[in-house]
Amino acid sequence: MADMAMDNSWRAVAGRLVLLTIGALLGAVAVNVFYTPADIAPSGISGIAIILNHLIGTPIGLVVLLGNIPIQVLALRMLGGWRVVARTIYVLVIYSFAIDLLGPYLSMSTISDDRLLSALFGGILGGIGGGLVYRAGGTFGGTSTLARILQRRIGTPLGSTYLYTDAVTVLLAGVVFGWPGALYAILTIFVDGSTSDYVLEGPSRIRTATIITNQPDAVADVLMHQLERGVTRWEGEGMYTHQPRAILFVTISRPQVSDLRRLVFSVDPQAFLVIGQGHTAFGEGFQMPNR
């Protein structure tokens, strides 16, 4: 049993390293093939490194690595969690060296001279790399780590910190590359984030339904037997009428939405139904979590 547990542990570590390595390499390819040739500066230290490379010729990877050293030292001291910092350092080393070592070869093989296509596909490729790194429990460091430090120390919301740092990089890109360059940088940031979320969370495969009804037993019964989905009930109160109301909650697959709507209103035409969107459900009847 101990040997089996050790084997599973090594498999998990190897799997993480593979994801971290592939993610870092994809990020480097996005920088060399799409961002740098098209003068597009994405957010964070990578964007600043591209701007400095354009202005004074400093190596992009070296600037990324050096810029992250003080941030990761702060992260280790203020955030703890040495495993995340170690994974981030691993990613940064591969990412930085790959940018500078592969740059002379990849930048010569520009896929497109269209900045719009470069912004879109650079964001997609960078987002895939970021999503793989996040899934493996690492980060690309930079402003994402700095945002967590500021949140922990002075309570600044993560979203606000990202907004400020992204705004600074975009403004610098506008000054150096022209204001169309700033717009392309904004597009890249959006596509990168959306793609990372998709890789990290997967496609939206489920729907959640909240049902307010005066016939909870009958509605729950038809859903459990015809849709074969579990139903949860809790009691509520209508704040306008101050009458008790039963609230049902059920998670279904996307193709079951119309069947659920038909079944609910066939039992209680006066029911109130809200359909919500979700990504993945874990548990019986859906995807089982990895243990």
C-alpha positions in Angstrom: 0.0 0.0 0.0 2.8 2.4 0.8 4.5 1.6 -2.5 1.2 2.3 -4.3 0.7 5.6 -2.5 4.3 6.6 -3.4 3.8 5.6 -7.0 0.6 7.7 -7.2 2.4 10.6 -5.6 5.2 10.5 -8.2 2.7 10.3 -10.9 1.0 13.4 -9.6 4.3 15.3 -9.4 5.3 14.2 -12.9 1.9 15.2 -14.2 2.2 18.7 -12.7 5.7 19.1 -14.1 4.5 18.2 -17.6 1.6 20.7 -17.4 3.9 23.4 -16.0 6.5 22.8 -18.7 4.0 22.8 -21.6 2.3 25.9 -20.3 5.5 27.8 -19.9 6.6 26.8 -23.4 3.3 27.9 -25.0 3.6 31.2 -23.2 7.1 31.7 -24.7 5.9 30.8 -28.2 3.0 33.3 -27.9 5.5 36.1 -27.0 8.0 35.2 -29.8 5.6 34.4 -32.6 2.7 36.8 -31.9 3.4 39.6 -29.4 6.9 40.8 -30.1 6.8 40.8 -34.0 3.4 42.7 -33.9 4.5 45.1 -31.1 1.8 44.0 -28.7 2.5 44.3 -25.0 0.2 42.1 -22.9 -0.3 42.8 -19.2 2.2 42.5 -16.4 6.0 42.1 -16.5 6.0 40.4 -19.8 4.3 43.4 -21.4 6.9 45.7 -19.8 9.7 43.5 -21.0 8.4 43.7 -24.5 8.3 47.5 -24.3 11.8 47.7 -23.0 13.0 45.3 -25.7 11.5 47.6 -28.3 13.1 50.7 -26.7 16.6 49.6 -25.6 16.9 46.1 -26.8 17.0 44.3 -23.5 16.3 40.5 -23.6 12.7 39.9 -22.9 13.2 36.7 -20.9 16.0 38.1 -18.8 13.8 41.1 -17.8 10.9 38.8 -16.9 13.2 36.7 -14.8 14.9 39.6 -13.0 11.7 41.5 -12.5 10.1 38.5 -10.8 13.0 37.8 -8.3 12.0 40.5 -5.7 8.3 39.6 -6.2 8.8 35.9 -5.5 11.0 36.7 -2.5 8.2 38.8 -1.1 5.7 36.0 -1.9 7.8 33.5 0.0 8.0 35.8 3.0 4.5 37.2 3.1 2.3 34.5 1.5 4.0 31.4 2.6 3.0 28.4 0.5 6.5 27.5 -0.7 5.1 24.9 -3.1 3.2 27.5 -5.2 6.3 29.7 -5.2 8.5 26.8 -6.2 6.2 25.9 -9.1 6.1 29.5 -10.2 9.9 29.8 -10.2 10.0 26.6 -12.2 7.6 28.1 -14.8 9.4 31.4 -14.8 12.8 29.8 -15.5 11.5 27.8 -18.4 9.4 30.7 -19.7 12.2 33.2 -19.6 14.9 31.0 -21.0 12.6 29.7 -23.8 11.7 33.3 -24.8 15.4 34.3 -25.2 16.7 31.0 -26.6 13.9 30.5 -29.1 13.3 34.1 -29.9 15.9 34.4 -32.7 14.3 31.4 -34.5 10.6 31.9 -33.8 10.4 35.6 -34.4 11.7 35.1 -37.9 8.8 32.8 -38.7 6.0 35.2 -38.1 2.7 33.6 -39.0 0.9 36.7 -39.9 1.6 40.4 -40.4 -2.0 41.2 -39.3 -1.8 42.7 -35.8 -5.4 41.7 -35.1 -4.8 38.1 -35.8 -1.6 38.3 -33.7 -3.5 39.7 -30.8 -6.3 37.1 -31.1 -4.1 34.0 -31.5 -1.4 35.3 -29.2 -4.1 35.6 -26.5 -5.5 32.2 -27.3 -2.1 30.5 -27.1 -1.0 32.4 -24.0 -4.3 31.7 -22.4 -3.9 27.9 -23.0 -0.5 28.1 -21.5 -1.7 30.1 -18.5 -4.6 27.7 -18.0 -2.3 24.7 -18.0 0.0 26.3 -15.5 -2.9 27.3 -13.2 -4.3 23.8 -13.4 -1.0 22.5 -12.2 -1.0 24.8 -9.2 1.5 27.4 -10.5 1.4 30.9 -11.9 3.4 33.0 -14.3 4.3 35.3 -11.3 4.5 39.0 -11.9 1.5 41.1 -11.2 -0.7 38.1 -10.3 1.6 37.3 -7.4 1.9 41.0 -6.5 -1.9 41.3 -6.4 -2.1 38.5 -3.9 0.6 40.1 -1.7 -1.3 43.5 -1.7 -4.6 41.8 -1.0 -3.0 39.9 2.0 -1.2 43.0 3.4 -3.4 46.0 2.8 -6.7 44.5 1.7 -6.6 45.7 -1.9 -9.1 43.6 -4.0 -7.5 41.3 -6.6 -9.6 42.7 -9.4 -8.6 46.3 -8.6 -4.9 45.4 -8.6 -5.2 43.6 -11.9 -7.0 46.6 -13.3 -4.4 49.1 -12.1 -1.4 47.1 -13.4 -3.0 46.2 -16.7 -4.0 49.9 -17.2 -0.3 51.0 -16.6 1.0 48.4 -19.1 -1.7 49.3 -21.7 -0.9 53.1 -21.3 2.8 52.4 -21.8 2.0 50.3 -24.8 0.0 53.2 -26.2 2.8 55.6 -25.7 5.5 53.4 -27.2 3.5 51.5 -29.9 0.8 54.0 -30.6 -2.8 53.9 -29.4 -3.9 51.1 -31.8 -1.2 49.1 -29.9 -3.0 49.8 -26.7 -6.3 48.6 -28.1 -4.6 45.4 -29.4 -3.1 44.9 -25.9 -6.6 45.2 -24.3 -7.9 42.6 -26.8 -5.1 40.3 -26.0 -5.7 40.6 -22.2 -9.4 39.8 -22.7 -8.8 36.8 -25.0 -6.0 35.5 -22.8 -8.2 35.6 -19.6 -11.2 34.0 -21.3 -9.0 31.2 -22.8 -7.4 30.6 -19.4 -10.8 30.3 -17.7 -11.9 27.9 -20.4 -8.9 25.7 -20.0 -9.0 25.9 -16.2 -12.8 25.3 -15.7 -13.7 23.6 -19.0 -16.7 24.3 -21.2 -20.1 25.2 -19.6 -21.7 21.8 -19.4 -24.3 22.1 -16.7 -27.2 24.3 -15.7 -28.6 25.0 -12.3 -32.3 25.6 -11.7 -33.9 27.4 -8.8 -37.7 26.8 -8.5 -40.1 28.6 -6.3 -43.4 26.6 -6.1 -46.5 25.9 -4.0 -46.3 22.3 -5.0 -42.8 21.3 -4.1 -43.4 17.6 -3.5 -45.1 17.1 -6.9 -42.4 19.1 -8.7 -39.6 17.4 -7.0 -41.1 14.0 -7.6 -41.4 14.5 -11.4 -37.9 15.9 -11.6 -36.4 13.0 -9.7 -38.2 10.3 -11.6 -38.3 11.7 -15.1 -35.0 13.6 -15.2 -33.3 11.3 -12.7 -31.7 14.3 -10.9 -31.5 14.9 -7.2 -33.5 17.8 -5.8 -32.7 19.9 -2.7 -35.5 21.8 -0.8 -35.4 24.7 1.6 -38.0 27.0 3.0 -38.3 30.7 2.1 -40.7 33.6 2.5 -42.2 35.9 -0.1 -41.2 39.4 1.2 -44.2 41.0 -0.5 -46.9 38.6 0.6 -45.0 37.3 3.7 -46.3 33.8 2.7 -44.1 30.7 3.2 -42.7 29.4 -0.1 -40.8 26.2 -0.9 -37.6 26.6 -2.9 -36.1 23.7 -4.9 -32.6 23.5 -6.3 -31.5 21.1 -9.0 -28.5 20.6 -11.2 -29.0 19.3 -14.7 -27.1 18.8 -18.0 -27.5 21.4 -20.7 -29.7 19.3 -23.0 -32.2 18.8 -20.1 -33.2 22.5 -19.8 -36.3 22.3 -22.0 -37.4 19.1 -20.4 -37.1 20.6 -17.0 -39.0 23.7 -18.0 -41.8 21.6 -19.5 -42.1 19.3 -16.4 -42.1 22.1 -13.9 -44.8 24.1 -15.5 -46.9 21.0 -16.3 -47.1 20.4 -12.5 -47.3 24.0 -11.3 -48.1 26.6 -14.0 -47.6 29.3 -11.3 -44.1 28.3 -10.5 -41.2 30.7 -10.7 -38.1 29.2 -12.5 -34.6 30.6 -12.8 -32.0 28.8 -14.9 -28.3 29.5 -14.1 -25.2 28.6 -16.0 -22.4 26.5 -14.5 -19.2 24.9 -15.7 -18.8 21.5 -14.0 -20.6 19.6 -11.3 -18.8 17.1 -9.1 -20.7 14.3 -7.4 -23.2 11.5 -8.1 -24.7 11.7 -11.5 -21.9 14.0 -12.7 -18.1 14.1 -12.8 -16.5 12.4 -9.9 -13.7 14.5 -8.2 -10.1 13.3 -8.3 -9.1 12.2 -4.9 
